[in-house]
Amino acid sequence: MIIKRLALDATALADGRNEIWSEVAEKEIALSPAPLALTNAVSPYMSRTSGHGKNESLKVRMLHDGNVLSIRLAWKDPSKDDAINDLDQFADAAAVMFPMTPGASAFSMGSPDKAVNAWLWKADEQAPFDVMARGYATSARREPQGSGLTASGHYVNEHWIVVFQRTMKISREETVSMVPGAELAIAFALWEGSNNERSAQKSVSGEFVSMTIEH
């Protein structure tokens, strides 16, 4: 997939419902249940659970204008889970992940010597998180102000539409940077709140896939 360079209004693109998104090509990404056996070292209980990974596909549109990268995610979800009122309730969520080091694994959320950087949106939160991880149970949720990351989510006709945006070149340590003309490796994940999905219990796109950022 090529991340096209288009001179479209980034402010308008922040709303995934805006017709301006019709000018951007869409790609459907297959999802599958995350392999929980990999969590055994940190959570033996979770590694034996099943029934997660309810979402089977995700539609993605991506573009940049040379300064801001915009990523639009859309998926079907008959249940809008955007509030947590009890301990047994969980919110819908979505994330995009990037390797900070070649060879980092998306399945394991990186490793001690191969970190990953993720953008996390949760339906019950007003702002996204800029996440750093070096393996399961190491995720550090950082406030988005440090990188300028933004996200907006809208629930329309039993579908979630979420848009992530961030300046491509930034100076924040341990945060992915994007360069026009270069490759960008990326992976995706969804959590279905009504299916009690949280943490490693999610749907994933698989290992990182390299995409070209159009110059």
Sequence and secondary structure as in RCSB ss.txt:
>XXXX:A:sequence
MIIKRLALDATALADGRNEIWSEVAEKEIALSPAPLALTNAVSPYMSRTSGHGKNESLKVRMLHDGNVLSIRLAW
KDPSKDDAINDLDQFADAAAVMFPMTPGASAFSMGSPDKAVNAWLWKADEQAPFDVMARGYATSARREPQGSGLT
ASGHYVNEHWIVVFQRTMKISREETVSMVPGAELAIAFALWEGSNNERSAQKSVSGEFVSMTIEH
>XXXX:A:secstr
 EEEE    HHHHTSTTSGGGGGS  EEEE EE  GGGGTTT HHHHT        EEEEEEEE SSEEEEEEEE
E SS      STT    EEEEEEESSTT  TTTT BTTB EEEEEEETT SS EEEEESSTT  EEE GGGTT E
EEEEEETTEEEEEEEEESS   TT     TTSEEEEEEEEE GGGT  TT SEE  S EEEEE  
